[in-house]
């Protein structure tokens, strides 16, 4: 009789462990899917800053600099004042406007399109400028603001 009870106990423990492993595997699978979706978005929505680092254009009377962004990814990127963040030397600066130079009037940079970000910054010299998209992709340029 004790052998049967022991056998049933072992089966119950095995079933319990199998249930836990199945649940854990399912949760891991869901997290992998989420991470791969985020990575896929980052890879498909890529951009580069294409300014000449030797001369980043500044308009001193307007107090702005001009940053040029090229969509190097496979998917379109929403291109508005709020879809990017500009950071100069570790400080967030405001964006006055964005322009799609390839397709004027459009708020989306298609693959290969170039856009202009007009950022509020009025200091000259060498600076580190980081542009971050709303999907978390960031690019940095070290250049001279003329």
C-alpha angles and dihedrals in degrees: 000000000000089000091058092048090049091049092050091048091052090050091050092049091047091050091048092050091046090052092051092047092049092050092047092049091050092051092048090050091053092050092049089052091051092048093047091050090052092047091047090053091049092050095045096044102052130148141177133212104237101186118129102255089213093062122021105183119243131185103209095190092054093036094230142121127212120230122188120212126190122198103231095169132092097247132060118261123217105241114199138123090268100043094071136044123208120207121188116192090339096311123109112234127196125255116230096189148334126221130192100221095188096051107018116214094025120120093204129075107216118204108293094016122130123219135187124225115199105205128188104245128122109178127108129217136059114331140168110236123190124189117197124191123215089253090061100256112139134188128188133206127187108206151141117265106211 
